[in-house]
Amino acid sequence: MIDTKNLKLTVASSPHVCSPVNTRRLMLDVLISLLPALCMAVYVFGPRALTLTAVSVLGCEFFEWGYRKLLKKPCSNGDLSAAVTGVLLAFVCPVTLPYWVLLIGDFFAIVVVKQLFGGLGQNFMNPALAGRAFLMMSYPVAMTTWVRPGVENWAGVFSAADATTGATPMASLHAHLDVASGLKVHTLPEDGLANLFVGNVGGCVGEVSALLLLLGGIYLIWRGVIRFRIPVAYLGTVAVLCFLFPQGGIDRVDWMLYNLCGGGLMLGAFFMATDYVTSPVTKLGEIYFGIGCGLLTIFIRYFGGYAEGVSYAILIMNICVWLLDKAGKPARFGVTKEMKAKAKAAKKEG
Protein backbone atom coordinates (compact mmCIF):
# COMPACT_ATOMS: atom_id res chain seq x y z
CA MET A 1 0.00 0.00 0.00
CA ILE A 2 1.16 3.53 -0.79
CA ASP A 3 1.17 5.92 2.12
CA THR A 4 -0.77 8.73 0.44
CA LYS A 5 -0.79 10.85 3.59
CA ASN A 6 2.97 11.44 3.42
CA LEU A 7 3.13 12.15 -0.32
CA LYS A 8 4.07 15.70 -1.25
CA LEU A 9 2.56 17.55 -4.19
CA THR A 10 5.11 19.77 -5.92
CA VAL A 11 3.67 22.46 -8.18
CA ALA A 12 5.96 24.12 -10.71
CA SER A 13 5.65 25.93 -14.01
CA SER A 14 6.39 24.15 -17.26
CA PRO A 15 8.49 22.71 -18.76
CA HIS A 16 8.54 19.66 -16.52
CA VAL A 17 11.12 17.65 -18.46
CA CYS A 18 14.52 17.70 -16.78
CA SER A 19 17.74 17.73 -18.80
CA PRO A 20 21.40 17.78 -17.79
CA VAL A 21 22.03 20.33 -20.56
CA ASN A 22 21.64 23.84 -19.17
CA THR A 23 22.71 27.30 -20.27
CA ARG A 24 26.11 27.02 -18.63
CA ARG A 25 26.81 23.73 -20.40
CA LEU A 26 25.85 25.18 -23.79
CA MET A 27 27.95 28.30 -23.30
CA LEU A 28 30.91 26.22 -22.17
CA ASP A 29 30.70 24.23 -25.40
CA VAL A 30 30.72 27.48 -27.37
CA LEU A 31 33.81 28.67 -25.50
CA ILE A 32 35.55 25.35 -26.16
CA SER A 33 34.74 25.58 -29.87
CA LEU A 34 36.27 29.08 -30.01
CA LEU A 35 39.57 28.06 -28.39
CA PRO A 36 41.30 26.89 -31.63
CA ALA A 37 40.53 30.21 -33.34
CA LEU A 38 41.86 32.07 -30.28
CA CYS A 39 45.09 30.07 -30.39
CA MET A 40 45.54 30.96 -34.06
CA ALA A 41 44.88 34.62 -33.24
CA VAL A 42 47.64 34.57 -30.63
CA TYR A 43 49.99 32.91 -33.11
CA VAL A 44 49.22 35.47 -35.83
CA PHE A 45 48.83 38.67 -33.80
CA GLY A 46 50.86 37.97 -30.67
CA PRO A 47 49.91 38.03 -26.96
CA ARG A 48 47.79 41.15 -27.34
CA ALA A 49 45.09 39.04 -28.98
CA LEU A 50 44.85 37.02 -25.77
CA THR A 51 44.87 40.02 -23.44
CA LEU A 52 42.30 41.82 -25.60
CA THR A 53 39.99 38.82 -25.37
CA ALA A 54 40.56 38.51 -21.62
CA VAL A 55 39.80 42.21 -21.06
CA SER A 56 36.60 41.88 -23.09
CA VAL A 57 35.44 38.85 -21.09
CA LEU A 58 36.19 40.54 -17.76
CA GLY A 59 34.46 43.70 -18.92
CA CYS A 60 31.29 41.87 -19.95
CA GLU A 61 31.20 39.87 -16.73
CA PHE A 62 31.71 43.02 -14.64
CA PHE A 63 29.01 45.02 -16.43
CA GLU A 64 26.52 42.17 -16.13
CA TRP A 65 27.29 41.75 -12.40
CA GLY A 66 27.18 45.51 -11.78
CA TYR A 67 23.88 46.06 -13.57
CA ARG A 68 22.10 43.20 -11.81
CA LYS A 69 23.63 44.20 -8.47
CA LEU A 70 22.47 47.78 -8.93
CA LEU A 71 18.91 46.71 -9.74
CA LYS A 72 18.95 44.04 -7.00
CA LYS A 73 18.43 41.17 -9.42
CA PRO A 74 19.85 37.64 -9.04
CA CYS A 75 23.43 37.28 -10.25
CA SER A 76 23.59 35.60 -13.68
CA ASN A 77 27.36 35.48 -14.23
CA GLY A 78 27.44 31.75 -13.65
CA ASP A 79 25.70 30.94 -16.95
CA LEU A 80 28.81 32.11 -18.93
CA SER A 81 26.67 33.96 -21.49
CA ALA A 82 28.50 37.22 -20.74
CA ALA A 83 31.83 35.45 -21.25
CA VAL A 84 30.71 34.23 -24.68
CA THR A 85 29.66 37.77 -25.60
CA GLY A 86 33.05 39.06 -24.48
CA VAL A 87 34.95 36.54 -26.58
CA LEU A 88 32.81 37.12 -29.67
CA LEU A 89 33.08 40.90 -29.40
CA ALA A 90 36.87 40.70 -29.13
CA PHE A 91 36.90 38.32 -32.11
CA VAL A 92 35.23 40.91 -34.37
CA CYS A 93 37.62 43.73 -33.43
CA PRO A 94 41.17 44.46 -34.66
CA VAL A 95 44.02 43.57 -32.35
CA THR A 96 45.13 47.22 -32.30
CA LEU A 97 41.88 48.39 -30.67
CA PRO A 98 42.54 50.26 -27.39
CA TYR A 99 41.29 48.45 -24.33
CA TRP A 100 39.11 51.35 -23.21
CA VAL A 101 37.30 51.38 -26.56
CA LEU A 102 36.63 47.67 -26.26
CA LEU A 103 35.22 48.19 -22.76
CA ILE A 104 32.78 50.74 -24.15
CA GLY A 105 31.63 48.10 -26.63
CA ASP A 106 31.27 45.61 -23.77
CA PHE A 107 29.09 48.06 -21.87
CA PHE A 108 26.85 48.67 -24.87
CA ALA A 109 26.52 44.95 -25.63
CA ILE A 110 25.75 43.83 -22.07
CA VAL A 111 23.84 46.73 -20.53
CA VAL A 112 22.09 48.40 -23.46
CA VAL A 113 21.39 45.46 -25.78
CA LYS A 114 21.05 42.60 -23.30
CA GLN A 115 20.15 43.69 -19.78
CA LEU A 116 17.91 46.67 -20.55
CA PHE A 117 15.67 44.34 -22.54
CA GLY A 118 15.38 41.84 -19.70
CA GLY A 119 18.61 39.85 -19.73
CA LEU A 120 19.42 36.52 -21.31
CA GLY A 121 16.65 35.34 -23.61
CA GLN A 122 15.04 38.77 -24.01
CA ASN A 123 17.43 40.69 -26.29
CA PHE A 124 16.21 41.19 -29.86
CA MET A 125 19.62 41.28 -31.54
CA ASN A 126 23.01 39.67 -31.05
CA PRO A 127 24.81 41.62 -28.28
CA ALA A 128 28.33 41.10 -29.63
CA LEU A 129 27.42 42.23 -33.15
CA ALA A 130 25.46 45.17 -31.79
CA GLY A 131 28.53 46.18 -29.78
CA ARG A 132 30.67 45.95 -32.89
CA ALA A 133 28.22 48.05 -34.91
CA PHE A 134 28.22 50.67 -32.14
CA LEU A 135 32.02 50.80 -32.10
CA MET A 136 32.15 51.02 -35.91
CA MET A 137 29.92 54.09 -35.81
CA SER A 138 31.68 55.69 -32.84
CA TYR A 139 35.34 54.82 -33.52
CA PRO A 140 35.65 53.98 -37.23
CA VAL A 141 39.41 54.61 -37.46
CA ALA A 142 40.25 52.44 -34.46
CA MET A 143 37.95 49.71 -35.76
CA THR A 144 39.58 49.65 -39.20
CA THR A 145 43.27 49.72 -38.29
CA TRP A 146 44.70 46.35 -39.21
CA VAL A 147 48.09 44.69 -38.81
CA ARG A 148 49.86 42.17 -40.95
CA PRO A 149 50.69 38.76 -39.46
CA GLY A 150 54.28 38.41 -38.32
CA VAL A 151 56.74 38.13 -35.46
CA GLU A 152 56.75 41.90 -34.90
CA ASN A 153 53.27 41.56 -33.41
CA TRP A 154 54.85 39.82 -30.41
CA ALA A 155 56.61 43.04 -29.39
CA GLY A 156 54.16 44.07 -26.68
CA VAL A 157 50.89 43.61 -24.89
CA PHE A 158 49.95 47.19 -24.18
CA SER A 159 50.36 48.54 -27.71
CA ALA A 160 50.30 47.13 -31.22
CA ALA A 161 50.80 50.45 -32.97
CA ASP A 162 54.37 49.63 -34.04
CA ALA A 163 53.28 46.55 -35.96
CA THR A 164 53.19 46.60 -39.74
CA THR A 165 49.80 47.81 -40.92
CA GLY A 166 48.09 46.45 -43.97
CA ALA A 167 44.76 45.83 -45.67
CA THR A 168 42.66 42.78 -44.90
CA PRO A 169 42.05 40.19 -47.63
CA MET A 170 38.45 41.34 -48.00
CA ALA A 171 39.54 44.96 -48.42
CA SER A 172 42.07 43.89 -51.03
CA LEU A 173 39.44 41.85 -52.82
CA HIS A 174 36.79 44.58 -52.98
CA ALA A 175 38.32 48.03 -52.71
CA HIS A 176 40.56 48.47 -55.75
CA LEU A 177 39.55 51.49 -57.81
CA ASP A 178 40.60 52.28 -61.35
CA VAL A 179 41.21 56.04 -61.34
CA ALA A 180 40.79 56.39 -65.09
CA SER A 181 37.40 54.72 -65.34
CA GLY A 182 36.18 55.25 -61.79
CA LEU A 183 35.13 51.59 -61.60
CA LYS A 184 36.15 48.95 -59.11
CA VAL A 185 38.83 46.59 -60.39
CA HIS A 186 38.85 43.42 -58.30
CA THR A 187 42.06 41.48 -57.80
CA LEU A 188 42.81 38.46 -55.64
CA PRO A 189 44.64 39.11 -52.34
CA GLU A 190 48.39 38.50 -52.32
CA ASP A 191 48.12 36.22 -49.27
CA GLY A 192 46.78 33.33 -51.31
CA LEU A 193 43.83 31.06 -50.66
CA ALA A 194 45.83 28.63 -48.53
CA ASN A 195 46.91 31.34 -46.07
CA LEU A 196 43.38 32.72 -46.04
CA PHE A 197 41.91 29.33 -45.24
CA VAL A 198 44.43 28.50 -42.51
CA GLY A 199 44.48 31.99 -41.01
CA ASN A 200 47.92 33.47 -41.68
CA VAL A 201 46.42 36.81 -42.78
CA GLY A 202 45.42 40.15 -41.32
CA GLY A 203 41.96 41.01 -40.07
CA CYS A 204 39.90 40.89 -36.90
CA VAL A 205 41.19 38.86 -33.98
CA GLY A 206 39.01 35.78 -34.35
CA GLU A 207 38.01 35.91 -38.01
CA VAL A 208 41.31 35.00 -39.66
CA SER A 209 41.20 31.19 -39.68
CA ALA A 210 38.31 29.81 -41.71
CA LEU A 211 39.57 26.28 -41.08
CA LEU A 212 39.49 26.48 -37.28
CA LEU A 213 36.16 28.28 -37.23
CA LEU A 214 34.73 25.58 -39.48
CA LEU A 215 36.03 22.90 -37.13
CA GLY A 216 34.53 24.77 -34.18
CA GLY A 217 31.19 24.98 -35.95
CA ILE A 218 31.23 21.26 -36.73
CA TYR A 219 31.96 20.59 -33.05
CA LEU A 220 28.89 22.62 -32.03
CA ILE A 221 26.70 20.72 -34.51
CA TRP A 222 28.07 17.40 -33.26
CA ARG A 223 27.38 18.39 -29.67
CA GLY A 224 23.85 19.44 -30.56
CA VAL A 225 24.42 23.03 -29.48
CA ILE A 226 23.43 24.44 -32.88
CA ARG A 227 21.54 23.06 -35.87
CA PHE A 228 23.01 22.86 -39.35
CA ARG A 229 20.23 24.67 -41.22
CA ILE A 230 21.31 28.29 -40.67
CA PRO A 231 25.05 27.81 -41.42
CA VAL A 232 24.36 25.66 -44.48
CA ALA A 233 21.72 28.05 -45.84
CA TYR A 234 23.96 31.06 -45.12
CA LEU A 235 27.17 29.69 -46.63
CA GLY A 236 25.29 28.02 -49.48
CA THR A 237 23.59 31.28 -50.48
CA VAL A 238 26.90 33.16 -50.47
CA ALA A 239 28.58 30.39 -52.46
CA VAL A 240 25.85 30.26 -55.13
CA LEU A 241 25.67 34.03 -55.59
CA CYS A 242 29.45 34.41 -55.79
CA PHE A 243 29.70 31.55 -58.28
CA LEU A 244 26.93 32.93 -60.49
CA PHE A 245 28.00 36.58 -60.29
CA PRO A 246 31.79 36.89 -60.05
CA GLN A 247 33.29 40.37 -60.37
CA GLY A 248 36.28 41.94 -62.04
CA GLY A 249 36.88 39.10 -64.49
CA ILE A 250 38.12 36.80 -61.70
CA ASP A 251 37.56 33.07 -62.08
CA ARG A 252 34.17 32.27 -60.55
CA VAL A 253 35.51 29.42 -58.38
CA ASP A 254 38.34 31.56 -56.99
CA TRP A 255 35.95 34.43 -56.33
CA MET A 256 33.57 32.11 -54.49
CA LEU A 257 36.28 30.51 -52.33
CA TYR A 258 37.87 33.83 -51.37
CA ASN A 259 34.48 35.23 -50.36
CA LEU A 260 33.69 32.13 -48.31
CA CYS A 261 37.02 32.06 -46.47
CA GLY A 262 37.55 35.81 -46.12
CA GLY A 263 36.18 38.17 -43.52
CA GLY A 264 33.85 37.11 -40.75
CA LEU A 265 31.61 34.79 -42.78
CA MET A 266 32.58 31.56 -40.99
CA LEU A 267 32.44 33.20 -37.57
CA GLY A 268 29.08 34.78 -38.36
CA ALA A 269 27.51 31.67 -39.90
CA PHE A 270 28.38 29.29 -37.05
CA PHE A 271 28.63 31.48 -33.95
CA MET A 272 26.58 34.65 -34.52
CA ALA A 273 23.64 33.74 -36.75
CA THR A 274 22.89 30.62 -34.70
CA ASP A 275 22.32 32.50 -31.44
CA TYR A 276 19.29 30.90 -29.75
CA VAL A 277 17.62 34.15 -28.75
CA THR A 278 17.98 36.06 -32.01
CA SER A 279 17.41 33.30 -34.56
CA PRO A 280 14.20 31.50 -35.65
CA VAL A 281 12.95 28.37 -33.92
CA THR A 282 11.04 26.86 -36.84
CA LYS A 283 12.81 24.73 -39.45
CA LEU A 284 11.67 26.79 -42.42
CA GLY A 285 12.36 29.98 -40.48
CA GLU A 286 15.97 28.91 -39.97
CA ILE A 287 16.38 28.30 -43.70
CA TYR A 288 14.80 31.65 -44.57
CA PHE A 289 17.05 33.32 -41.99
CA GLY A 290 20.22 31.81 -43.45
CA ILE A 291 19.24 32.70 -47.01
CA GLY A 292 18.42 36.27 -45.95
CA CYS A 293 21.78 36.65 -44.22
CA GLY A 294 23.54 35.39 -47.34
CA LEU A 295 21.64 37.73 -49.65
CA LEU A 296 22.30 40.78 -47.47
CA THR A 297 25.98 39.89 -47.04
CA ILE A 298 26.56 39.72 -50.79
CA PHE A 299 24.48 42.86 -51.36
CA ILE A 300 26.60 44.84 -48.90
CA ARG A 301 29.86 43.41 -50.22
CA TYR A 302 28.95 44.13 -53.84
CA PHE A 303 27.21 47.49 -53.54
CA GLY A 304 27.99 48.85 -50.07
CA GLY A 305 30.78 51.01 -48.76
CA TYR A 306 32.12 48.23 -46.51
CA ALA A 307 34.22 45.34 -47.76
CA GLU A 308 32.51 43.16 -45.15
CA GLY A 309 28.77 42.77 -44.62
CA VAL A 310 28.31 39.86 -42.23
CA SER A 311 27.62 41.76 -39.02
CA TYR A 312 25.05 44.13 -40.51
CA ALA A 313 23.36 41.32 -42.45
CA ILE A 314 22.85 39.27 -39.28
CA LEU A 315 21.65 42.29 -37.28
CA ILE A 316 19.08 43.16 -39.94
CA MET A 317 17.84 39.58 -40.05
CA ASN A 318 17.62 39.51 -36.23
CA ILE A 319 14.89 42.12 -36.48
CA CYS A 320 12.95 39.93 -38.94
CA VAL A 321 13.00 36.74 -36.85
CA TRP A 322 9.38 37.06 -35.69
CA LEU A 323 8.21 37.34 -39.29
CA LEU A 324 10.34 34.39 -40.42
CA ASP A 325 8.98 32.20 -37.63
CA LYS A 326 5.45 33.20 -38.64
CA ALA A 327 6.15 32.35 -42.28
CA GLY A 328 7.80 29.06 -41.37
CA LYS A 329 5.21 27.95 -38.83
CA PRO A 330 4.34 24.29 -39.51
CA ALA A 331 0.75 23.21 -40.08
CA ARG A 332 -1.11 21.88 -37.07
CA PHE A 333 -1.55 18.14 -37.05
CA GLY A 334 -4.98 17.04 -38.25
CA VAL A 335 -6.02 20.44 -39.63
CA THR A 336 -7.16 20.26 -43.27
CA LYS A 337 -7.52 23.04 -45.83
CA GLU A 338 -11.32 22.84 -45.55
CA MET A 339 -11.10 23.36 -41.79
CA LYS A 340 -8.85 26.37 -42.27
CA ALA A 341 -11.26 27.84 -44.84
CA LYS A 342 -14.23 27.39 -42.51
CA ALA A 343 -12.34 28.96 -39.61
CA LYS A 344 -11.34 31.93 -41.76
CA ALA A 345 -14.94 32.40 -42.97
CA ALA A 346 -16.28 32.20 -39.43
CA LYS A 347 -13.72 34.77 -38.29
CA LYS A 348 -14.82 37.19 -41.03
CA GLU A 349 -18.49 36.76 -40.13
CA GLY A 350 -17.78 37.28 -36.46
C-alpha positions as CSV (number, residue, x, y, z in Angstrom):
1,M,0.0,0.0,0.0
2,I,1.2,3.5,-0.8
3,D,1.2,5.9,2.1
4,T,-0.8,8.7,0.4
5,K,-0.8,10.8,3.6
6,N,3.0,11.4,3.4
7,L,3.1,12.1,-0.3
8,K,4.1,15.7,-1.2
9,L,2.6,17.6,-4.2
10,T,5.1,19.8,-5.9
11,V,3.7,22.5,-8.2
12,A,6.0,24.1,-10.7
13,S,5.6,25.9,-14.0
14,S,6.4,24.2,-17.3
15,P,8.5,22.7,-18.8
16,H,8.5,19.7,-16.5
17,V,11.1,17.7,-18.5
18,C,14.5,17.7,-16.8
19,S,17.7,17.7,-18.8
20,P,21.4,17.8,-17.8
21,V,22.0,20.3,-20.6
22,N,21.6,23.8,-19.2
23,T,22.7,27.3,-20.3
24,R,26.1,27.0,-18.6
25,R,26.8,23.7,-20.4
26,L,25.8,25.2,-23.8
27,M,28.0,28.3,-23.3
28,L,30.9,26.2,-22.2
29,D,30.7,24.2,-25.4
30,V,30.7,27.5,-27.4
31,L,33.8,28.7,-25.5
32,I,35.5,25.3,-26.2
33,S,34.7,25.6,-29.9
34,L,36.3,29.1,-30.0
35,L,39.6,28.1,-28.4
36,P,41.3,26.9,-31.6
37,A,40.5,30.2,-33.3
38,L,41.9,32.1,-30.3
39,C,45.1,30.1,-30.4
40,M,45.5,31.0,-34.1
41,A,44.9,34.6,-33.2
42,V,47.6,34.6,-30.6
43,Y,50.0,32.9,-33.1
44,V,49.2,35.5,-35.8
45,F,48.8,38.7,-33.8
46,G,50.9,38.0,-30.7
47,P,49.9,38.0,-27.0
48,R,47.8,41.2,-27.3
49,A,45.1,39.0,-29.0
50,L,44.8,37.0,-25.8
51,T,44.9,40.0,-23.4
52,L,42.3,41.8,-25.6
53,T,40.0,38.8,-25.4
54,A,40.6,38.5,-21.6
55,V,39.8,42.2,-21.1
56,S,36.6,41.9,-23.1
57,V,35.4,38.8,-21.1
58,L,36.2,40.5,-17.8
59,G,34.5,43.7,-18.9
60,C,31.3,41.9,-19.9
61,E,31.2,39.9,-16.7
62,F,31.7,43.0,-14.6
63,F,29.0,45.0,-16.4
64,E,26.5,42.2,-16.1
65,W,27.3,41.7,-12.4
66,G,27.2,45.5,-11.8
67,Y,23.9,46.1,-13.6
68,R,22.1,43.2,-11.8
69,K,23.6,44.2,-8.5
70,L,22.5,47.8,-8.9
71,L,18.9,46.7,-9.7
72,K,18.9,44.0,-7.0
73,K,18.4,41.2,-9.4
74,P,19.9,37.6,-9.0
75,C,23.4,37.3,-10.3
76,S,23.6,35.6,-13.7
77,N,27.4,35.5,-14.2
78,G,27.4,31.7,-13.7
79,D,25.7,30.9,-17.0
80,L,28.8,32.1,-18.9
81,S,26.7,34.0,-21.5
82,A,28.5,37.2,-20.7
83,A,31.8,35.5,-21.2
84,V,30.7,34.2,-24.7
85,T,29.7,37.8,-25.6
86,G,33.0,39.1,-24.5
87,V,35.0,36.5,-26.6
88,L,32.8,37.1,-29.7
89,L,33.1,40.9,-29.4
90,A,36.9,40.7,-29.1
91,F,36.9,38.3,-32.1
92,V,35.2,40.9,-34.4
93,C,37.6,43.7,-33.4
94,P,41.2,44.5,-34.7
95,V,44.0,43.6,-32.3
96,T,45.1,47.2,-32.3
97,L,41.9,48.4,-30.7
98,P,42.5,50.3,-27.4
99,Y,41.3,48.4,-24.3
100,W,39.1,51.4,-23.2
101,V,37.3,51.4,-26.6
102,L,36.6,47.7,-26.3
103,L,35.2,48.2,-22.8
104,I,32.8,50.7,-24.2
105,G,31.6,48.1,-26.6
106,D,31.3,45.6,-23.8
107,F,29.1,48.1,-21.9
108,F,26.8,48.7,-24.9
109,A,26.5,45.0,-25.6
110,I,25.7,43.8,-22.1
111,V,23.8,46.7,-20.5
112,V,22.1,48.4,-23.5
113,V,21.4,45.5,-25.8
114,K,21.0,42.6,-23.3
115,Q,20.1,43.7,-19.8
116,L,17.9,46.7,-20.5
117,F,15.7,44.3,-22.5
118,G,15.4,41.8,-19.7
119,G,18.6,39.9,-19.7
120,L,19.4,36.5,-21.3
121,G,16.7,35.3,-23.6
122,Q,15.0,38.8,-24.0
123,N,17.4,40.7,-26.3
124,F,16.2,41.2,-29.9
125,M,19.6,41.3,-31.5
126,N,23.0,39.7,-31.0
127,P,24.8,41.6,-28.3
128,A,28.3,41.1,-29.6
129,L,27.4,42.2,-33.2
130,A,25.5,45.2,-31.8
131,G,28.5,46.2,-29.8
132,R,30.7,46.0,-32.9
133,A,28.2,48.1,-34.9
134,F,28.2,50.7,-32.1
135,L,32.0,50.8,-32.1
136,M,32.2,51.0,-35.9
137,M,29.9,54.1,-35.8
138,S,31.7,55.7,-32.8
139,Y,35.3,54.8,-33.5
140,P,35.7,54.0,-37.2
141,V,39.4,54.6,-37.5
142,A,40.3,52.4,-34.5
143,M,37.9,49.7,-35.8
144,T,39.6,49.6,-39.2
145,T,43.3,49.7,-38.3
146,W,44.7,46.3,-39.2
147,V,48.1,44.7,-38.8
148,R,49.9,42.2,-41.0
149,P,50.7,38.8,-39.5
150,G,54.3,38.4,-38.3
151,V,56.7,38.1,-35.5
152,E,56.7,41.9,-34.9
153,N,53.3,41.6,-33.4
154,W,54.8,39.8,-30.4
155,A,56.6,43.0,-29.4
156,G,54.2,44.1,-26.7
157,V,50.9,43.6,-24.9
158,F,49.9,47.2,-24.2
159,S,50.4,48.5,-27.7
160,A,50.3,47.1,-31.2
161,A,50.8,50.4,-33.0
162,D,54.4,49.6,-34.0
163,A,53.3,46.5,-36.0
164,T,53.2,46.6,-39.7
165,T,49.8,47.8,-40.9
166,G,48.1,46.4,-44.0
167,A,44.8,45.8,-45.7
168,T,42.7,42.8,-44.9
169,P,42.0,40.2,-47.6
170,M,38.4,41.3,-48.0
171,A,39.5,45.0,-48.4
172,S,42.1,43.9,-51.0
173,L,39.4,41.9,-52.8
174,H,36.8,44.6,-53.0
175,A,38.3,48.0,-52.7
176,H,40.6,48.5,-55.8
177,L,39.5,51.5,-57.8
178,D,40.6,52.3,-61.4
179,V,41.2,56.0,-61.3
180,A,40.8,56.4,-65.1
181,S,37.4,54.7,-65.3
182,G,36.2,55.2,-61.8
183,L,35.1,51.6,-61.6
184,K,36.1,49.0,-59.1
185,V,38.8,46.6,-60.4
186,H,38.8,43.4,-58.3
187,T,42.1,41.5,-57.8
188,L,42.8,38.5,-55.6
189,P,44.6,39.1,-52.3
190,E,48.4,38.5,-52.3
191,D,48.1,36.2,-49.3
192,G,46.8,33.3,-51.3
193,L,43.8,31.1,-50.7
194,A,45.8,28.6,-48.5
195,N,46.9,31.3,-46.1
196,L,43.4,32.7,-46.0
197,F,41.9,29.3,-45.2
198,V,44.4,28.5,-42.5
199,G,44.5,32.0,-41.0
200,N,47.9,33.5,-41.7
201,V,46.4,36.8,-42.8
202,G,45.4,40.1,-41.3
203,G,42.0,41.0,-40.1
204,C,39.9,40.9,-36.9
205,V,41.2,38.9,-34.0
206,G,39.0,35.8,-34.4
207,E,38.0,35.9,-38.0
208,V,41.3,35.0,-39.7
209,S,41.2,31.2,-39.7
210,A,38.3,29.8,-41.7
211,L,39.6,26.3,-41.1
212,L,39.5,26.5,-37.3
213,L,36.2,28.3,-37.2
214,L,34.7,25.6,-39.5
215,L,36.0,22.9,-37.1
216,G,34.5,24.8,-34.2
217,G,31.2,25.0,-36.0
218,I,31.2,21.3,-36.7
219,Y,32.0,20.6,-33.1
220,L,28.9,22.6,-32.0
221,I,26.7,20.7,-34.5
222,W,28.1,17.4,-33.3
223,R,27.4,18.4,-29.7
224,G,23.9,19.4,-30.6
225,V,24.4,23.0,-29.5
226,I,23.4,24.4,-32.9
227,R,21.5,23.1,-35.9
228,F,23.0,22.9,-39.4
229,R,20.2,24.7,-41.2
230,I,21.3,28.3,-40.7
231,P,25.0,27.8,-41.4
232,V,24.4,25.7,-44.5
233,A,21.7,28.0,-45.8
234,Y,24.0,31.1,-45.1
235,L,27.2,29.7,-46.6
236,G,25.3,28.0,-49.5
237,T,23.6,31.3,-50.5
238,V,26.9,33.2,-50.5
239,A,28.6,30.4,-52.5
240,V,25.8,30.3,-55.1
241,L,25.7,34.0,-55.6
242,C,29.4,34.4,-55.8
243,F,29.7,31.6,-58.3
244,L,26.9,32.9,-60.5
245,F,28.0,36.6,-60.3
246,P,31.8,36.9,-60.1
247,Q,33.3,40.4,-60.4
248,G,36.3,41.9,-62.0
249,G,36.9,39.1,-64.5
250,I,38.1,36.8,-61.7
251,D,37.6,33.1,-62.1
252,R,34.2,32.3,-60.5
253,V,35.5,29.4,-58.4
254,D,38.3,31.6,-57.0
255,W,35.9,34.4,-56.3
256,M,33.6,32.1,-54.5
257,L,36.3,30.5,-52.3
258,Y,37.9,33.8,-51.4
259,N,34.5,35.2,-50.4
260,L,33.7,32.1,-48.3
261,C,37.0,32.1,-46.5
262,G,37.5,35.8,-46.1
263,G,36.2,38.2,-43.5
264,G,33.8,37.1,-40.8
265,L,31.6,34.8,-42.8
266,M,32.6,31.6,-41.0
267,L,32.4,33.2,-37.6
268,G,29.1,34.8,-38.4
269,A,27.5,31.7,-39.9
270,F,28.4,29.3,-37.1
271,F,28.6,31.5,-33.9
272,M,26.6,34.6,-34.5
273,A,23.6,33.7,-36.7
274,T,22.9,30.6,-34.7
275,D,22.3,32.5,-31.4
276,Y,19.3,30.9,-29.8
277,V,17.6,34.2,-28.7
278,T,18.0,36.1,-32.0
279,S,17.4,33.3,-34.6
280,P,14.2,31.5,-35.6
281,V,12.9,28.4,-33.9
282,T,11.0,26.9,-36.8
283,K,12.8,24.7,-39.4
284,L,11.7,26.8,-42.4
285,G,12.4,30.0,-40.5
286,E,16.0,28.9,-40.0
287,I,16.4,28.3,-43.7
288,Y,14.8,31.7,-44.6
289,F,17.0,33.3,-42.0
290,G,20.2,31.8,-43.5
291,I,19.2,32.7,-47.0
292,G,18.4,36.3,-45.9
293,C,21.8,36.6,-44.2
294,G,23.5,35.4,-47.3
295,L,21.6,37.7,-49.7
296,L,22.3,40.8,-47.5
297,T,26.0,39.9,-47.0
298,I,26.6,39.7,-50.8
299,F,24.5,42.9,-51.4
300,I,26.6,44.8,-48.9
301,R,29.9,43.4,-50.2
302,Y,28.9,44.1,-53.8
303,F,27.2,47.5,-53.5
304,G,28.0,48.8,-50.1
305,G,30.8,51.0,-48.8
306,Y,32.1,48.2,-46.5
307,A,34.2,45.3,-47.8
308,E,32.5,43.2,-45.2
309,G,28.8,42.8,-44.6
310,V,28.3,39.9,-42.2
311,S,27.6,41.8,-39.0
312,Y,25.0,44.1,-40.5
313,A,23.4,41.3,-42.4
314,I,22.8,39.3,-39.3
315,L,21.6,42.3,-37.3
316,I,19.1,43.2,-39.9
317,M,17.8,39.6,-40.0
318,N,17.6,39.5,-36.2
319,I,14.9,42.1,-36.5
320,C,13.0,39.9,-38.9
321,V,13.0,36.7,-36.8
322,W,9.4,37.1,-35.7
323,L,8.2,37.3,-39.3
324,L,10.3,34.4,-40.4
325,D,9.0,32.2,-37.6
326,K,5.5,33.2,-38.6
327,A,6.1,32.4,-42.3
328,G,7.8,29.1,-41.4
329,K,5.2,27.9,-38.8
330,P,4.3,24.3,-39.5
331,A,0.8,23.2,-40.1
332,R,-1.1,21.9,-37.1
333,F,-1.5,18.1,-37.0
334,G,-5.0,17.0,-38.3
335,V,-6.0,20.4,-39.6
336,T,-7.2,20.3,-43.3
337,K,-7.5,23.0,-45.8
338,E,-11.3,22.8,-45.5
339,M,-11.1,23.4,-41.8
340,K,-8.8,26.4,-42.3
341,A,-11.3,27.8,-44.8
342,K,-14.2,27.4,-42.5
343,A,-12.3,29.0,-39.6
344,K,-11.3,31.9,-41.8
345,A,-14.9,32.4,-43.0
346,A,-16.3,32.2,-39.4
347,K,-13.7,34.8,-38.3
348,K,-14.8,37.2,-41.0
349,E,-18.5,36.8,-40.1
350,G,-17.8,37.3,-36.5
